Amino acid sequence: MNLNELLDPVETLCREAGKRILEVFRRDVKVQKKSDESPVTEADLSAHRVLSSGLSGLLNVPILSEEGELPGLAVRGAWERYWLVDPLDGTRQFIRGSEDFSVNVALIEGHQPVLGVVYLPAHGLCYRAASGAGAQSQDGSDERRDITASTARSPLRVVVSTARSGPKQKTLLELLEPTDVMLRGSSWKSCLVADGTADLYPRFGPTCEWDTAAAQCIVEEAGGIIVSETFKPLTYNRRESLINPSFFVFGDPAIGDSLRALLPQLP
């Protein structure tokens, strides 16, 4: 099965996982703590079961899920191809009642995402891409459409996290003025750059590889750029830690030039 043939069944699995999440979202959410003190809910675990079962039937490759077993690099380093999954990206927003949570599924080959699906159940919105095939989006009422990252506009439209801020982000927004700032959660922020709604998403602070991989494929297939704070490509399964560096997502290379000039002024 080639990458294009995988897109429809992966999207179907993400939508099914989304249904399970919404079933929990509509009632009281019981929150547990994982070993790293991060929250997990019945919705995370239910979506994980749907995706793990379904993806294993599509390709006989390992599955690395936030809610599954997390082997060390000594094991993972031998993987040439694997699924990278966040069953519920934005668990903290989900617990607070925000609708900005997503289901993220990526296929990784050679340390890079080659297929990505991001589904936002509460919005009925799906983004997807496969290497060499472009990127698409679809909401509940429209046909699937091709998406393309846009050239920079003035004021610059910047999307940032609803859950995290800090001195670097605050200073950057001041230096970039004038800006229109949008607050969103989960990997939706990267997808908004991919579809041209936003020009820039700066992320200072920790994310995990399963938070970014699916959206990275979508951004890059839409003609956008995602790089670390030191302007190196984001790669996967190269380190013992699954924590990403800080990064930038933008649609216009000129924004990257501006960011390079501003970085020395950030705290």
N, C-alpha and C positions, 0 to 999 in steps of 0.2 A: 504494500500500500504506500503510494507516494504522499508527499506532504499535503497537496491539495485534496487528496481523497480522505485525509485524516481530519480536515477542518470541520466538516459537517458532523461526524460522530463525536468529536471532542466538544463542539458547541452544544450538542444535544446533552452530553453528560454534564456540562456546566449549568445548563438550564435546569436539569433534574436536581443537581445539587442546590441550585438557587431555590427551588420549590421547598426543599427540606429546610433550608435556612429560614424562609419566610414563615413556615409553619411555627417555628420557634419564636420568630420576631413578633408575631401577633399575640403572644402570651408572655407570662412572666419568664424572664431569663434567669436561670440558675447559673451562677458563675463559680468556677473552680480556679485554683491556682496551679500552674505547672511548676516544675522544679526551679525554673528561672524567675518565678514570681509573676510571669505574664499570665493574663487571664485566658481561660478557655471555656467554651459553653457547649451545651448539647448540640447547638447548630454547627459549630466547628467540626465536632466529631461525626455528626450525621453526614455532613457534606464530604468529609474525608472518606467515609465508608463507600459512598456512591462513586466517588472519583477513583479511588484505589481499585475497586472491583471492575469498573468499566474500562479504565485505562489499561489495566493488565490484560484485558481481552482484546485490545486493539493492537498492542505491540508487546512482544515479550522482552521488555527492557526494565531495569530497575525504576522504582518510583521513590522520589525523595519528597516527602510531604511534611509540612510544618507539624502536623498532628500524628505523624508516623515515627518509625524508628529512624534515628539520625546517626548513621554510621560515620566513623572517622575517615579522614582522608586516606588512610592506609587501605580502606575498602573502596571508598568512592573513587579514588584516583585511577582505578582500573576500568571505570565505566567509560565507554566510548559514546554512549547514547543513553539518555534517561529522561523520564518525566520529572519536572520540577513543579510542585503544586503548593498553592496556598488555598486551602478550602474556604477560608473566610478571611479575606484581607480587610482589616479595619475592625477587628473584634472590639476594640475599645469604643469606637463610634457606634457599633451595633448595640453594645450594652447600654450606652447613653440614649439610644433611641434614634440616632441619626440614620438616614437611609443611604449614606455614602459608603457602603461596604461592597466588596466584590468577590467573585470567584476567579482565581487566577490559575491557568494551566499553561505550561510551556514545555516544549520538547527541546532538549539541549543536545547539541552535537559539537564536538571540538571546542568545548568551553563557551559556546555561543548559542543563544536561542534561535531556532530555525522555524518554530511555530509558536504562536501565542494566541490565547483566547482570554479575554477579560469580560466577565458578565456581571452586571449590576442588577441583582434581582428586584430590588425595590423600585428601580427606575425602568425595568424592562428593556435595558440597553445593553447591547453586545458589541464588542470590538473584537476583530480577529485578523490574523495575518499569517502568511507562510512565506518562507524565504523565496524571493524571486517572483512572488505572485501579487505583491501590493497588499494594501490594508483596506479593510472595510468596517463599516459600522451599520447597525440596524437597531431601531427602537421598535416599540410595540406596534406602531401604526404604519411604518414606512417599509419600503423594499430596501434590501441591503444596498448600500452605496459605497463607492470608492471614496477614501479620504486622503487628504494631502495636507501636510504641515504648511503653514503660511509664511510669507515674508513678514518681517517685523513691521509693526505699525506704531503710530504715536497717537495717544499714549500707549506705552507698552502694556500688554495684558499679561499679568503675572498670576499664576495659580499657586497657592501655598496651602500647607496643611492646616486643617481645622484643629489639630491636636498638638501641634508642636511649633514653637517659635523660639527665638533666641537672639543674642546680640548680632550674630553674623547676618541672619535674615533681615533683621530690623535695619542694620546699616546698609545692606545691599539695596533694599527697597528705597531708602532715602537717597542713595547715590543714583539710582535709576530713574528718579522722578523726571517727568510725570508718569505715573503708572495707574492702571486700573487693576485692583487686586481682587481676586476671587478666592474664596475659602472652600476647599473641597477635601474629601477624605479618600483613603485607599489609593490604588493604582489608577483610579479615574483621572488623577491629576496629569499623569503622563499621557493618557489617552486624549485629554483635552488639547494637549500640544499637537498630538498626531492628527486630530481632525481640524486643526486651525482655529479652535475656539480660544486658545491661549497661545501666547508667544514664548513663554518661559515658565519652567517649574524648577526652582532651586531647592535642593534638599540638603540641609545641614543636620547631621544627627543620624543615628543608626537606623538602618533598614536591613532586612535579610534578603538573601538571593531570591527566595521565592516571592518576595514583594515586587521585584523589578523585572524578572525575566520575561514574562508574557508581554508586559507593556513595552519592554525594550524592542521586542520583535515588531510590534505594531508601530511604534515610533519610527524605527529605522525603515520599515517597508513603506511608511507614509512620507519618507524623505526627510525626517527629522534626525536629530542628533542627541545621543545621551552619552555623557562622559563624566569621569570623576572630577573632583575639585581640582586635581592637577592635570586635567584634560587628557587622561588616559582612558582607553575603552574599558567599559565594565565587562568583566569576564566571570566565568562560573566554574566552580569545582576545582579551583587551583590552590585553595588555602584550607587549613584546618578549620578556621573560623568561617561561618557562613554570613558574617556581617559585611555589608557593603561599605565602601567609603562614601563620604558625602558626594553628591553628584548634581549635575545640571542637565535638564532636558530643554531643548529649544529647537525651533523650526528653521531659523535663518542663521547661516554661518556668521553673519555680521554680529549677531548677538554674542556669539562666542568670542569674537574679537573684543567686544565691549567688556565682557566679563573678565577676560585676561587682564585688561587694563585696570579694572577696579579691584581685583583680588588683593593687591598689596595694601589697600586701604581698609580691608575688613579686619575686625578684631581677632 
